[in-house]
Amino acid sequence: MIEVSLKDGSKKEISSPMTVFEFAKCISEGLARNATCAEVDGKAVDLRYVIDKNCSVNILTFDTNEGKKAFWHTTSHMLAQAVKRLFPDVKLAIGPSIENGFYYDFETPTPFSQEDLKKIEDEMKKICKESFEIEKFVLPRDEAIKLMESRGENYKIELIGDIPEDSEISFYKQGDFEDLCAGPHLFSTKTIKAIKLLSATGAYWRGNENNKMLTRVYGISFPKASMLTEYLTMVEEAKKRDHNKIGRELGFFTTNENIGQGLPLLMPKGAKLMQILQRFVEDEEDKRGYVLTKTPTFAKSDLYKISGHWYHYKDSMFILGDEEKDSEVFALRPMTCPFQFMIYKATQKSYRDLPIRYGETAVLSRNEASGEMHGLIRVRQFTLSDGHIICTPEQLEDEFKNSLDLVKYIMECIGISEDVTYRFSKWDKNNKEKYIGEEELWEQTQSNMKQILDKLEVNYVEADGEAAFYGPKLDIQFKNVHGKEDTIITIQIDFSLAERFDMIYIDSDGKKKHPMVIHRSSIGCYERTIAMLIEKYAGSLPVWLSPTQVRILPISEKFNGYAEEVTNALKNEGIRAECDYRYEKIGYKIREGQLEKIPYLLIVGEKEENNREVSVRDRKDGDKGSISIEAFITQIKEEILLKK
């Protein structure tokens, strides 16, 4: 008998080997019908995988992440099959599933047009109806290369060369189409009921701008037509909230091709919002014992060589000068830690001086790939609420807890605490050249960090290979309106850089010791945070964050004097107010104020002036009637104080 452990902890015995699909039918016909793949002993496999020994099995459907991956990966092969039918000379590159759908990269003589995409989509629907069974087969390396050579698929040959010698080289076949792939895949193309190709863009082979530009086709698919309809509706709603669209329309930022990609210009509204956030963060850090630093935006390569950035991060840095020609080479800073470490080293420290909490609002530069640029979310120059806590090992847990407490408080204030997830980013022990430090220190630090996170009851997922090169970290993740996940805030434990920089303190026993370092941000990259706030609130920012909190609208020029008096009264109370003195109809002024999503419009005319009142128009509730200036000031100040 073969014993199979199920996800719910129960066990099931089978008398002879059978496929995962057959096993799923033993549990439930409905489960088998909806299954897309499975996990056997934690590894994703096809439904055609044979269970022949004791193991754990988890049957996956489209409702799970891994289930979606198999579904979308199969659809990417159907996309490649359709393209080869219509454009036989096109060469195939890669076609993975992604977070929301799939893509496939092709080498094409000319990019695909919208008309081409429609033809390809129609051909994919034909492939669905042809109900091809999907079969897996394995070839020896030399035969796999010969097969791809006979098809002229040079990208596939290159990929085969990257497969480790001891790994199997597998292909998947559907009808007359075969593709190099590790899987898993669905049983049949008929499972896919709804397909939509979304766009075609350029993408460099392997993301390297020195390689050939390919055509990347993005798509999405579902097991039900109704699910596609829901998804497309969601996409249209997302477009309305996309910060790249409404952020420009509302005048928060702009870009200019003469300045360059990833270098946005914050317009007055965007600059004001950044100022509001920056003052809030710096004041809160001050309350919590942080001391300010101000450090240069670039430095000699010598500094980055000590830290290890020169060897582990150089490709992401902007280098000023030529190492072969210049006696001194500089680089724009990608982070502030080496600079703040030098401030620490400027004077001798004892254990009584620790912890020291350095904070800085820092302009940083990172050479992101051109294809990665996106509005304010991914840029080449950005502003970070950067900070480093230098402490004794005994203080590490409390300082980590305090760092997380600060982050949570700020997220609650700006309204995103319920929208984030936590990721424990660890090193990849199979790729040690990416990191500095010994394996024993990595494992010990990660174990300590895990204990801290568990003690603080942080609900996190673990991710191998996502650590910084000098230590593990807690990443706080946020999804934009299109479902793309980015890190907005991070807290890192560093066990190595203090030693590399020879940072010391005199301990209570009189001996010199290296401190521990926590690298942390309290609100993350301001530009990225602004993008997330614009999307979360669809431009209607909370009153306390709104660049303009109140706009005063005189009904006619006769009341400009009273409007100015109201404006000044508000400004004197620290309220961000402005007056629209233009010679326009009041209805036009109101519509403009509403389109600009200003929280409060105050309309003043003869009645309001005589009664020393203002007529209040609320962004959410519309006309609220007339109240005294003093009453309105009291109301809005309370709203600002409560950060509404």
C-alpha positions as CSV (number, residue, x, y, z in Angstrom):
1,M,0.0,0.0,0.0
2,I,1.1,3.6,-0.7
3,E,0.3,6.1,2.0
4,V,-0.6,9.6,0.8
5,S,-0.7,12.6,3.2
6,L,-3.2,15.3,2.3
7,K,-3.1,19.0,3.0
8,D,-5.7,18.8,5.8
9,G,-3.5,16.3,7.7
10,S,-5.5,13.3,6.8
11,K,-4.0,10.2,5.1
12,K,-5.2,8.1,2.2
13,E,-3.9,4.7,1.1
14,I,-3.8,3.5,-2.5
15,S,-3.1,-0.1,-3.6
16,S,-1.0,0.6,-6.7
17,P,0.7,3.6,-8.4
18,M,-1.6,6.1,-10.1
19,T,-1.5,9.5,-11.6
20,V,-2.2,12.6,-9.6
21,F,-5.3,13.1,-11.7
22,E,-6.6,9.6,-10.9
23,F,-5.9,10.2,-7.3
24,A,-7.8,13.5,-7.4
25,K,-10.8,11.6,-8.8
26,C,-10.6,9.2,-5.9
27,I,-11.1,12.2,-3.6
28,S,-13.7,14.0,-5.7
29,E,-14.8,14.1,-9.3
30,G,-15.3,17.9,-9.0
31,L,-11.8,18.3,-7.6
32,A,-10.3,16.4,-10.5
33,R,-12.3,18.4,-13.0
34,N,-11.1,21.7,-11.6
35,A,-7.5,20.6,-10.9
36,T,-4.7,22.3,-12.8
37,C,-1.6,20.7,-11.2
38,A,-0.5,19.5,-7.8
39,E,2.3,19.6,-5.3
40,V,4.0,16.3,-4.4
41,D,6.3,16.6,-1.4
42,G,6.2,20.4,-1.9
43,K,7.2,20.3,-5.6
44,A,4.8,21.5,-8.4
45,V,4.0,18.6,-10.8
46,D,1.6,17.8,-13.6
47,L,-1.6,16.0,-13.0
48,R,0.0,13.2,-15.1
49,Y,2.7,12.7,-12.5
50,V,2.6,9.1,-11.1
51,I,2.4,8.6,-7.4
52,D,4.4,5.4,-6.7
53,K,5.7,5.9,-3.1
54,N,4.6,7.4,0.2
55,C,4.4,11.1,-0.2
56,S,2.3,14.3,0.6
57,V,0.0,15.5,-2.1
58,N,-1.8,18.8,-2.5
59,I,-4.2,19.1,-5.5
60,L,-4.2,22.6,-6.9
61,T,-6.9,24.5,-8.7
62,F,-7.1,27.8,-10.5
63,D,-8.0,29.4,-7.1
64,T,-4.4,28.9,-5.9
65,N,-1.3,30.8,-7.0
66,E,0.5,27.6,-8.2
67,G,-2.7,26.5,-9.9
68,K,-2.9,29.8,-11.8
69,K,0.8,29.5,-12.8
70,A,0.2,26.1,-14.5
71,F,-3.0,27.4,-16.2
72,W,-1.3,30.6,-17.5
73,H,1.9,28.8,-18.5
74,T,-0.1,26.4,-20.7
75,T,-1.8,29.4,-22.3
76,S,1.6,31.0,-23.0
77,H,2.5,27.8,-25.0
78,M,-0.8,28.2,-26.9
79,L,0.2,31.8,-27.7
80,A,3.5,30.5,-29.1
81,Q,1.7,27.8,-31.1
82,A,-0.7,30.4,-32.6
83,V,2.2,32.7,-33.5
84,K,4.1,29.9,-35.2
85,R,1.0,29.0,-37.2
86,L,0.5,32.5,-38.4
87,F,4.1,33.7,-38.6
88,P,6.3,30.6,-39.2
89,D,9.6,32.5,-39.4
90,V,9.2,34.0,-35.9
91,K,11.7,32.7,-33.4
92,L,10.6,31.7,-29.9
93,A,12.3,32.9,-26.7
94,I,10.6,32.4,-23.3
95,G,7.0,32.3,-22.2
96,P,6.5,32.2,-18.4
97,S,3.4,32.8,-16.3
98,I,3.6,36.0,-14.3
99,E,1.6,37.5,-11.4
100,N,-1.3,38.4,-13.6
101,G,-1.3,36.2,-16.6
102,F,1.5,35.4,-18.9
103,Y,3.8,36.6,-21.7
104,Y,5.9,35.2,-24.5
105,D,8.9,36.8,-26.1
106,F,9.4,36.5,-29.9
107,E,12.1,37.6,-32.3
108,T,10.0,39.2,-35.1
109,P,11.0,41.2,-38.2
110,T,8.6,43.9,-37.1
111,P,6.6,44.4,-33.9
112,F,3.1,42.9,-33.8
113,S,0.3,45.4,-34.5
114,Q,-3.1,45.4,-32.8
115,E,-4.4,43.7,-35.9
116,D,-1.8,41.0,-35.5
117,L,-2.8,40.5,-31.8
118,K,-6.4,40.1,-32.8
119,K,-5.4,37.4,-35.4
120,I,-3.2,35.6,-32.8
121,E,-6.0,35.7,-30.2
122,D,-8.5,34.2,-32.6
123,E,-6.0,31.5,-33.5
124,M,-5.5,30.7,-29.8
125,K,-9.3,30.3,-29.4
126,K,-9.2,27.7,-32.3
127,I,-6.5,25.8,-30.5
128,C,-8.7,25.7,-27.4
129,K,-11.5,24.2,-29.4
130,E,-9.2,21.7,-31.0
131,S,-8.8,20.2,-27.5
132,F,-5.2,19.0,-27.9
133,E,-4.0,16.7,-25.2
134,I,-0.8,18.0,-23.7
135,E,2.1,15.5,-23.4
136,K,5.4,15.7,-21.7
137,F,8.6,14.0,-23.1
138,V,12.2,14.1,-22.1
139,L,15.3,14.1,-24.4
140,P,19.0,13.6,-23.9
141,R,20.9,16.9,-24.2
142,D,22.4,16.3,-27.7
143,E,19.0,15.2,-29.1
144,A,17.3,18.2,-27.5
145,I,19.8,20.5,-29.2
146,K,19.4,18.8,-32.5
147,L,15.6,19.1,-32.3
148,M,15.9,22.9,-31.7
149,E,18.5,23.3,-34.4
150,S,16.2,21.6,-36.9
151,R,13.6,24.3,-36.0
152,G,16.1,27.2,-36.1
153,E,15.2,28.0,-32.5
154,N,18.6,29.6,-31.4
155,Y,17.1,31.0,-28.1
156,K,16.0,27.6,-27.0
157,I,19.5,26.2,-27.8
158,E,21.0,28.8,-25.5
159,L,18.5,27.9,-22.8
160,I,19.4,24.2,-23.0
161,G,23.0,25.2,-22.5
162,D,22.0,26.8,-19.2
163,I,20.3,23.7,-17.9
164,P,22.6,21.8,-15.3
165,E,24.2,18.7,-16.6
166,D,22.4,16.5,-14.1
167,S,18.9,17.9,-14.9
168,E,16.4,16.4,-17.3
169,I,15.6,18.3,-20.4
170,S,11.8,18.2,-20.9
171,F,9.4,19.3,-23.6
172,Y,5.7,19.7,-23.9
173,K,3.7,18.8,-27.0
174,Q,0.2,19.9,-28.0
175,G,-0.8,18.9,-31.5
176,D,2.1,19.6,-33.9
177,F,3.7,22.2,-31.5
178,E,6.6,21.3,-29.2
179,D,8.3,23.6,-26.7
180,L,11.2,23.3,-24.3
181,C,9.7,23.6,-20.8
182,A,10.0,22.3,-17.2
183,G,6.2,22.5,-16.7
184,P,3.8,21.8,-15.1
185,H,1.0,22.1,-17.6
186,L,-2.7,21.3,-18.0
187,F,-4.0,18.0,-19.4
188,S,-5.6,19.7,-22.4
189,T,-6.0,23.0,-24.2
190,K,-9.8,22.6,-23.9
191,T,-9.6,23.5,-20.2
192,I,-9.0,27.2,-21.2
193,K,-12.3,28.9,-21.9
194,A,-11.4,32.6,-22.1
195,I,-8.3,34.4,-23.5
196,K,-7.4,38.0,-24.0
197,L,-4.1,39.3,-25.4
198,L,-3.5,42.6,-23.6
199,S,-0.5,44.3,-25.2
200,A,2.8,44.0,-27.2
201,T,5.9,45.8,-26.0
202,G,9.6,45.6,-26.6
203,A,11.8,43.6,-24.2
204,Y,15.5,42.8,-24.4
205,W,16.6,39.2,-24.5
206,R,17.3,38.3,-20.8
207,G,16.6,41.8,-19.8
208,N,20.1,43.0,-21.0
209,E,20.0,46.1,-23.2
210,N,23.1,44.9,-25.0
211,N,21.1,42.0,-26.4
212,K,18.5,41.9,-29.2
213,M,15.2,43.6,-28.7
214,L,12.3,41.1,-28.8
215,T,8.6,41.5,-29.0
216,R,6.8,40.6,-25.8
217,V,3.1,39.8,-25.9
218,Y,1.2,39.9,-22.7
219,G,-2.1,38.0,-22.1
220,I,-4.5,36.6,-19.6
221,S,-6.8,33.6,-19.5
222,F,-9.4,32.0,-17.3
223,P,-11.4,28.7,-17.0
224,K,-14.7,30.7,-17.3
225,A,-15.7,33.6,-19.7
226,S,-17.3,35.4,-16.8
227,M,-14.0,35.6,-15.0
228,L,-12.4,37.3,-17.9
229,T,-15.2,39.9,-18.0
230,E,-14.7,40.6,-14.3
231,Y,-11.0,40.9,-14.8
232,L,-11.3,43.4,-17.7
233,T,-13.7,45.5,-15.7
234,M,-11.2,45.5,-12.9
235,V,-8.4,46.6,-15.3
236,E,-10.5,49.5,-16.5
237,E,-11.2,50.6,-12.9
238,A,-7.4,50.3,-12.2
239,K,-6.6,52.6,-15.1
240,K,-8.8,55.2,-13.5
241,R,-6.7,55.0,-10.3
242,D,-3.3,54.6,-12.0
243,H,-1.0,57.2,-10.5
244,N,0.8,57.5,-13.8
245,K,-2.4,58.8,-15.3
246,I,-4.2,60.7,-12.6
247,G,-0.9,61.9,-11.0
248,R,-0.2,63.7,-14.2
249,E,-3.7,65.0,-14.7
250,L,-3.9,66.4,-11.2
251,G,-0.5,68.0,-11.5
252,F,1.5,66.0,-9.0
253,F,4.3,65.2,-11.4
254,T,5.5,65.2,-15.0
255,T,8.3,63.8,-17.1
256,N,10.4,65.1,-19.9
257,E,12.3,63.1,-22.5
258,N,15.2,65.7,-22.5
259,I,15.7,65.0,-18.8
260,G,15.5,61.3,-19.1
261,Q,13.7,58.1,-18.1
262,G,13.1,57.5,-14.4
263,L,13.7,61.2,-13.5
264,P,10.3,62.6,-12.7
265,L,9.7,66.3,-12.0
266,L,7.5,66.9,-8.9
267,M,5.2,69.8,-9.7
268,P,4.0,72.1,-6.9
269,K,1.3,69.6,-5.6
270,G,3.7,66.7,-5.6
271,A,6.5,68.7,-4.0
272,K,4.1,69.9,-1.3
273,L,2.9,66.4,-0.6
274,M,6.5,65.2,-0.2
275,Q,7.2,68.1,2.1
276,I,4.1,67.2,4.3
277,L,5.2,63.6,4.5
278,Q,8.9,64.5,5.1
279,R,8.1,66.9,8.0
280,F,5.7,64.3,9.5
281,V,8.3,61.5,9.3
282,E,11.2,63.7,10.6
283,D,9.2,65.0,13.5
284,E,8.1,61.5,14.5
285,E,11.6,60.2,14.2
286,D,12.8,63.1,16.4
287,K,10.3,62.1,19.1
288,R,11.7,58.5,19.0
289,G,15.3,59.5,19.5
290,Y,16.7,59.8,16.0
291,V,19.4,62.3,15.2
292,L,19.6,63.9,11.8
293,T,22.5,63.6,9.4
294,K,23.2,65.3,6.1
295,T,25.7,63.5,3.8
296,P,27.0,63.9,0.3
297,T,25.1,62.6,-2.7
298,F,28.3,61.0,-4.2
299,A,31.6,59.7,-3.0
300,K,34.9,58.1,-4.1
301,S,34.9,54.5,-5.2
302,D,37.1,53.8,-2.1
303,L,34.0,54.1,0.2
304,Y,31.9,51.7,-1.8
305,K,34.8,49.2,-2.0
306,I,34.9,49.0,1.8
307,S,31.1,48.5,2.0
308,G,31.1,45.9,-0.8
309,H,28.8,47.9,-3.0
310,W,31.5,48.2,-5.6
311,Y,31.7,44.5,-6.0
312,H,28.1,43.5,-5.4
313,Y,26.1,46.5,-6.6
314,K,28.2,48.3,-9.1
315,D,25.9,47.6,-12.1
316,S,23.1,49.4,-10.3
317,M,25.3,52.5,-9.6
318,F,26.0,55.7,-11.7
319,I,29.8,55.9,-12.0
320,L,31.5,59.2,-12.4
321,G,34.8,58.7,-14.1
322,D,36.9,55.9,-15.6
323,E,38.9,53.6,-13.4
324,E,41.5,53.1,-16.2
325,K,42.0,56.8,-16.9
326,D,41.2,58.7,-13.7
327,S,43.1,58.8,-10.5
328,E,39.8,59.2,-8.6
329,V,36.6,57.7,-9.6
330,F,33.3,58.7,-7.9
331,A,29.8,57.3,-7.9
332,L,26.4,58.6,-7.0
333,R,25.3,57.1,-3.8
334,P,22.7,54.3,-4.0
335,M,22.2,54.4,-0.1
336,T,23.5,56.3,2.9
337,C,24.8,53.6,5.1
338,P,28.5,54.0,4.4
339,F,28.3,57.7,5.0
340,Q,26.5,57.4,8.3
341,F,29.0,54.8,9.4
342,M,31.8,57.4,8.8
343,I,29.9,59.8,11.1
344,Y,29.8,57.1,13.8
345,K,33.5,56.5,13.4
346,A,34.3,60.2,13.8
347,T,34.3,59.9,17.6
348,Q,35.0,57.1,20.0
349,K,31.9,55.3,21.4
350,S,31.2,53.3,24.5
351,Y,28.3,50.9,25.2
352,R,26.7,53.8,27.2
353,D,26.3,55.8,23.9
354,L,24.4,53.0,22.2
355,P,21.9,52.7,20.6
356,I,22.5,55.6,18.2
357,R,19.7,56.2,15.7
358,Y,20.8,58.1,12.6
359,G,18.0,59.4,10.3
360,E,18.3,61.2,7.0
361,T,16.0,62.2,4.1
362,A,18.4,61.2,1.4
363,V,18.4,61.7,-2.4
364,L,19.7,58.4,-3.9
365,S,20.4,57.2,-7.4
366,R,20.2,53.7,-8.8
367,N,20.7,52.7,-12.4
368,E,17.4,50.9,-13.0
369,A,17.0,49.2,-16.4
370,S,15.0,51.3,-18.9
371,G,12.3,48.7,-19.2
372,E,11.6,48.8,-15.5
373,M,10.7,52.5,-15.3
374,H,7.2,53.3,-14.2
375,G,5.9,56.7,-13.1
376,L,6.9,57.4,-9.6
377,I,7.0,53.7,-8.5
378,R,10.4,52.8,-10.1
379,V,12.7,55.7,-10.8
380,R,16.5,56.3,-11.1
381,Q,16.7,59.2,-8.6
382,F,14.5,59.0,-5.5
383,T,14.2,60.3,-2.0
384,L,14.4,57.8,0.9
385,S,13.6,58.1,4.6
386,D,16.8,56.4,5.4
387,G,18.2,55.5,8.7
388,H,20.6,53.3,10.6
389,I,20.5,52.1,14.2
390,I,23.9,51.1,15.7
391,C,23.4,49.0,18.8
392,T,24.8,46.3,21.0
393,P,23.7,42.7,20.3
394,E,21.6,42.8,23.5
395,Q,19.7,45.9,22.2
396,L,19.0,44.4,18.7
397,E,15.6,42.9,19.5
398,D,14.2,46.0,21.1
399,E,15.5,48.3,18.4
400,F,14.0,46.0,15.6
401,K,10.7,46.1,17.5
402,N,10.9,49.9,17.8
403,S,11.7,50.2,14.1
404,L,8.7,48.1,13.1
405,D,6.5,50.0,15.6
406,L,7.5,53.3,13.9
407,V,6.7,51.8,10.4
408,K,3.3,50.5,11.5
409,Y,2.4,53.9,13.1
410,I,3.3,55.8,9.9
411,M,1.4,53.3,7.7
412,E,-1.6,53.7,9.9
413,C,-1.5,57.5,9.7
414,I,-1.3,57.5,5.9
415,G,-3.9,54.7,5.7
416,I,-2.1,51.8,4.1
417,S,-1.6,49.5,7.1
418,E,-4.3,47.1,5.9
419,D,-3.0,47.0,2.3
420,V,0.5,45.6,2.9
421,T,2.0,42.2,3.3
422,Y,5.3,41.2,5.0
423,R,8.2,39.2,3.4
424,F,11.1,37.7,5.3
425,S,13.8,38.0,2.7
426,K,16.7,35.5,3.2
427,W,19.9,34.7,1.4
428,D,20.3,32.0,-1.3
429,K,22.8,29.6,0.2
430,N,23.3,28.1,-3.3
431,N,24.4,31.4,-4.7
432,K,26.9,32.6,-2.1
433,E,28.9,34.8,-4.4
434,K,26.1,37.3,-4.2
435,Y,26.7,38.0,-0.5
436,I,29.3,38.9,2.0
437,G,29.8,37.1,5.3
438,E,30.2,33.5,6.3
439,E,27.4,30.9,6.1
440,E,27.4,30.4,9.8
441,L,26.7,34.1,10.4
442,W,24.0,34.2,7.8
443,E,22.2,31.3,9.3
444,Q,22.6,32.6,12.8
445,T,21.3,36.1,11.9
446,Q,18.4,34.7,9.9
447,S,17.5,32.4,12.9
448,N,17.6,35.4,15.2
449,M,15.5,37.5,12.9
450,K,12.9,34.8,12.5
451,Q,12.6,34.5,16.3
452,I,12.1,38.3,16.6
453,L,9.4,38.2,13.8
454,D,7.6,35.3,15.4
455,K,7.8,36.9,18.8
456,L,6.3,40.1,17.4
457,E,3.6,37.9,15.7
458,V,4.4,39.3,12.2
459,N,2.4,37.4,9.5
460,Y,5.1,37.0,6.9
461,V,6.1,34.8,3.9
462,E,9.7,33.7,3.4
463,A,11.6,34.4,0.2
464,D,15.0,32.9,-0.5
465,G,17.4,35.0,-2.5
466,E,15.8,38.4,-1.7
467,A,18.1,39.4,1.1
468,A,20.5,42.4,0.8
469,F,24.1,41.3,0.1
470,Y,25.0,42.1,3.7
471,G,22.1,40.7,5.7
472,P,18.4,39.4,5.8
473,K,15.5,41.8,5.9
474,L,11.8,42.3,6.5
475,D,10.3,43.8,3.4
476,I,6.9,45.4,3.5
477,Q,5.1,44.8,0.2
478,F,2.4,46.8,-1.5
479,K,0.6,46.0,-4.8
480,N,-0.2,48.8,-7.3
481,V,-3.5,49.0,-9.0
482,H,-2.3,46.6,-11.7
483,G,-1.4,44.0,-9.2
484,K,2.4,44.5,-9.5
485,E,4.0,44.0,-6.1
486,D,6.8,46.3,-4.9
487,T,8.7,46.8,-1.7
488,I,7.9,50.1,-0.1
489,I,9.6,49.8,3.3
490,T,12.4,47.6,4.6
491,I,14.1,46.8,7.9
492,Q,17.4,44.9,7.6
493,I,19.7,43.3,10.1
494,D,23.4,43.7,9.2
495,F,26.0,41.5,10.9
496,S,29.0,42.3,8.6
497,L,29.4,46.0,7.6
498,A,30.4,47.2,11.1
499,E,33.4,44.9,11.0
500,R,34.3,45.9,7.4
501,F,34.2,49.6,8.4
502,D,36.0,48.8,11.7
503,M,33.2,50.4,13.7
504,I,33.8,49.7,17.4
505,Y,32.5,50.6,20.8
506,I,34.1,50.0,24.2
507,D,31.9,47.5,26.1
508,S,31.3,47.3,29.9
509,D,34.2,44.9,30.1
510,G,36.6,47.4,28.6
511,K,37.0,45.5,25.4
512,K,36.5,46.8,21.8
513,K,33.6,45.2,20.0
514,H,31.8,45.6,16.7
515,P,28.2,46.8,17.1
516,M,25.1,45.4,15.2
517,V,23.4,47.6,12.6
518,I,19.8,47.9,11.6
519,H,19.2,49.5,8.2
520,R,15.7,50.8,8.1
521,S,13.3,53.1,6.4
522,S,10.3,54.6,8.1
523,I,8.1,55.5,5.1
524,G,10.3,54.2,2.3
525,C,10.9,56.0,-1.0
526,Y,8.8,59.1,-0.9
527,E,8.1,59.0,-4.7
528,R,6.9,55.4,-4.5
529,T,4.8,56.2,-1.4
530,I,3.2,59.2,-3.2
531,A,2.3,56.9,-6.1
532,M,0.7,54.4,-3.8
533,L,-1.3,57.1,-2.0
534,I,-2.5,58.6,-5.3
535,E,-3.7,55.1,-6.3
536,K,-5.2,54.1,-3.0
537,Y,-7.3,57.3,-2.8
538,A,-7.8,57.8,-6.5
539,G,-6.3,61.3,-6.1
540,S,-8.7,62.2,-3.2
541,L,-6.1,62.4,-0.5
542,P,-7.0,62.6,3.1
543,V,-7.4,66.3,4.3
544,W,-4.2,66.2,6.3
545,L,-2.2,65.1,3.2
546,S,-3.9,67.3,0.6
547,P,-1.6,69.9,-0.9
548,T,-4.5,72.3,-1.0
549,Q,-7.0,71.6,1.8
550,V,-9.4,74.5,1.1
551,R,-10.2,76.7,-1.9
552,I,-12.2,79.8,-1.4
553,L,-14.5,80.8,-4.3
554,P,-15.9,84.3,-4.4
555,I,-19.2,84.5,-6.3
556,S,-18.1,87.7,-8.0
557,E,-15.3,90.2,-7.9
558,K,-17.3,92.3,-5.4
559,F,-16.5,89.7,-2.7
560,N,-12.8,89.3,-3.4
561,G,-12.0,91.3,-0.3
562,Y,-14.0,89.0,2.0
563,A,-12.6,85.9,0.2
564,E,-9.1,87.2,0.9
565,E,-10.0,87.8,4.6
566,V,-11.3,84.2,4.8
567,T,-8.2,82.9,3.1
568,N,-5.8,84.7,5.4
569,A,-7.8,83.5,8.5
570,L,-7.3,79.9,7.4
571,K,-3.6,80.4,6.6
572,N,-3.0,82.0,9.9
573,E,-4.3,78.7,11.5
574,G,-1.9,76.6,9.5
575,I,-4.5,75.5,7.0
576,R,-3.4,75.2,3.4
577,A,-5.8,77.5,1.7
578,E,-6.0,79.3,-1.6
579,C,-8.5,81.6,-3.3
580,D,-9.8,81.5,-6.9
581,Y,-10.1,85.1,-7.9
582,R,-10.6,84.4,-11.6
583,Y,-13.5,86.2,-13.4
584,E,-15.4,82.9,-14.0
585,K,-18.9,81.7,-13.2
586,I,-19.2,80.1,-9.8
587,G,-20.4,76.8,-11.3
588,Y,-17.3,76.6,-13.4
589,K,-15.1,77.2,-10.3
590,I,-16.9,74.5,-8.3
591,R,-16.5,71.9,-11.1
592,E,-12.8,72.7,-11.4
593,G,-12.3,72.3,-7.7
594,Q,-14.2,69.0,-7.7
595,L,-12.1,67.7,-10.6
596,E,-8.9,68.7,-8.7
597,K,-10.3,66.7,-5.7
598,I,-9.9,69.5,-3.2
599,P,-11.4,68.5,0.1
600,Y,-13.3,71.7,0.8
601,L,-14.6,74.5,-1.4
602,L,-15.8,77.6,0.5
603,I,-18.2,79.7,-1.4
604,V,-18.6,83.3,-0.3
605,G,-21.1,86.0,-1.5
606,E,-23.2,88.8,0.0
607,K,-25.0,86.6,2.5
608,E,-21.8,84.9,3.8
609,E,-20.0,88.3,4.1
610,N,-22.9,89.9,6.0
611,N,-23.1,86.9,8.4
612,R,-19.3,86.4,8.7
613,E,-19.9,82.8,7.4
614,V,-18.8,80.5,4.6
615,S,-20.9,78.1,2.5
616,V,-19.1,74.7,2.7
617,R,-19.0,72.3,-0.1
618,D,-17.5,68.9,1.0
619,R,-15.6,66.7,-1.6
620,K,-17.5,63.6,-0.3
621,D,-20.9,64.9,0.8
622,G,-21.5,67.9,-1.4
623,D,-23.3,71.1,-0.1
624,K,-23.0,71.2,3.8
625,G,-24.7,74.7,4.2
626,S,-23.2,77.8,5.9
627,I,-21.3,78.0,9.1
628,S,-19.1,80.6,10.7
629,I,-15.4,80.9,9.8
630,E,-14.4,80.0,13.3
631,A,-16.6,76.9,13.4
632,F,-15.2,75.7,10.0
633,I,-11.6,76.3,11.3
634,T,-12.3,74.3,14.4
635,Q,-13.8,71.5,12.4
636,I,-11.0,71.2,9.8
637,K,-8.3,71.5,12.4
638,E,-9.7,68.5,14.3
639,E,-9.9,66.6,11.1
640,I,-6.2,67.4,10.4
641,L,-5.2,66.5,13.9
642,L,-6.9,63.1,13.7
643,K,-5.2,62.6,10.3
644,K,-8.4,62.1,8.4
